[in-house]
Amino acid sequence: MTATSSPTVPRADASWVTVCRFAALAPERGIAAIVGTRQAALFLLPGGDVHAVDNRDPFSGANVMARGITGTRGDRPTVTSPMYKQVFDLASGVCLDDPATTLAVFPVRLRDGWVELGPPTVPPPDRDDGPGHGHRRDDGPGDDPRGESRGPVDRGGGT
């Protein structure tokens, strides 16, 4: 499900964007919302907390974080990327498997039954090198985003 901001809902503060009704959120299921030119992934946790992070997986470049699996690591709420399975802290956006990589985090507030997102508190990646290049990673041409070497590809032409 992708939610878009509703122009009919009054907002007291232009920096906040209304993205969906709180009732549209299902516990432990993510939804994607378009916020300006980006996408946010929203999650309702079992205790009733709502978290929002950038929907773009920094390791694959795909907008898939809303399809991730929620959970915890210790007492931290997390989401696991459905692509390469990195785990991100929903409160800070930090990748727990690679702390140099982060997701932008959107502040969330509930207002008259609507979920609103504020400007992200962690800036988006400074570069967009496409899939396989996470934020602040220095991937070489033979490096796989999962840390495995791809090496040369044998196409069967042989010499």
C-alpha positions in Angstrom: 0.0 0.0 0.0 1.3 3.5 -0.8 -0.2 6.5 0.9 0.0 10.0 -0.5 -0.5 13.2 1.4 -4.0 14.4 1.6 -4.5 18.1 0.5 -7.9 18.3 2.3 -6.5 17.8 5.8 -5.5 21.1 7.5 -2.0 21.3 8.8 -0.9 23.9 11.4 2.7 23.6 10.3 3.8 23.5 6.6 6.9 21.4 7.4 4.7 18.4 8.4 3.0 16.3 5.7 -0.1 14.3 6.3 0.4 10.8 4.9 -2.4 8.5 6.0 -5.1 7.7 8.5 -3.7 6.0 11.7 -6.4 3.3 11.1 -4.7 2.4 7.8 -1.7 1.1 9.6 -1.5 -2.5 10.6 0.7 -3.7 13.5 4.1 -5.0 12.2 3.3 -4.2 8.6 4.9 -1.4 6.7 3.3 1.0 4.2 5.1 3.3 1.8 4.1 7.0 1.6 5.2 9.6 -0.9 6.6 12.7 0.8 7.5 15.3 -1.7 10.0 13.7 -4.0 10.9 10.8 -1.7 9.3 7.8 -0.1 8.9 7.0 3.6 8.3 3.6 5.1 5.9 3.7 8.1 5.6 1.0 10.7 3.1 0.6 13.5 4.7 -1.5 16.3 2.8 -3.8 18.6 3.0 -1.3 21.5 1.4 1.4 19.4 4.5 3.4 18.4 4.7 4.6 14.8 8.1 4.9 13.1 9.0 6.2 9.7 12.3 5.8 7.8 13.4 6.3 4.2 11.9 3.6 2.0 15.0 3.4 -0.1 17.3 0.5 0.9 20.8 2.0 0.8 22.4 -1.4 -0.1 20.2 -2.3 -3.1 18.9 1.2 -4.1 15.3 -0.2 -4.2 12.4 1.4 -2.5 11.5 -1.7 -0.4 12.0 -0.9 3.3 8.2 -0.8 3.8 8.2 -4.5 2.9 10.8 -5.3 5.6 10.3 -7.4 8.7 9.9 -5.5 12.0 11.4 -6.8 15.2 13.8 -5.9 18.0 17.4 -6.2 18.7 17.7 -5.9 22.5 15.2 -3.1 23.3 15.6 -1.3 19.9 12.8 -1.5 17.4 14.1 -2.7 14.0 13.3 -3.4 10.4 15.1 -5.9 8.3 15.6 -5.1 4.7 13.8 -7.6 2.4 16.7 -7.4 -0.1 20.0 -8.3 1.6 18.7 -8.6 5.2 20.5 -5.8 6.9 18.9 -4.7 10.1 18.1 -1.0 10.8 17.3 0.7 14.1 13.9 2.4 13.5 14.6 5.1 16.0 18.0 6.2 14.7 18.1 4.8 11.2 21.5 3.3 11.8 22.2 -0.1 10.2 23.1 -2.4 13.0 25.1 -4.6 10.7 27.1 -1.7 9.2 26.9 1.4 11.4 28.4 3.6 8.7 25.2 3.2 6.7 22.0 4.9 7.7 18.4 5.5 6.7 16.8 8.9 7.0 14.4 9.1 9.9 11.1 11.1 9.8 9.6 12.4 13.0 6.0 11.1 13.4 3.0 12.7 15.0 -0.7 11.8 15.2 -3.2 14.6 14.7 -6.9 14.1 14.7 -6.6 10.4 13.6 -4.0 11.3 10.8 -0.3 10.3 10.7 1.9 13.3 9.9 5.7 13.2 9.0 8.1 16.0 9.7 11.3 16.7 7.7 13.8 13.8 8.0 16.3 14.1 10.9 19.1 12.2 9.1 20.0 13.6 5.7 19.6 11.3 2.6 22.7 9.8 1.0 25.1 12.4 -0.5 25.3 10.4 -3.6 23.1 8.1 -5.6 25.4 5.6 -7.4 22.4 3.2 -8.0 21.9 -0.3 -6.7 24.6 -1.9 -4.6 26.0 1.4 -3.3 24.9 2.1 0.3 25.3 5.5 2.0 28.9 6.1 3.0 30.2 2.9 1.6 33.2 2.7 -0.6 32.3 -0.3 -2.7 35.0 -1.2 -5.3 34.1 -2.6 -8.7 34.4 -6.2 -7.5 32.6 -5.8 -4.2 29.1 -7.1 -3.6 27.0 -5.0 -1.2 26.7 -8.1 1.1 30.5 -8.1 1.5 31.1 -11.1 -0.9 33.5 -10.7 -3.8 31.8 -11.1 -7.2 35.1 -11.7 -9.0 35.2 -12.2 -12.8 32.2 -13.6 -14.5 32.7 -16.7 -16.7 30.4 -16.4 -19.7 31.5 -19.7 -21.1 33.3 -18.2 -24.1 36.7 -19.6 -23.0 40.1 -19.1 -24.7 
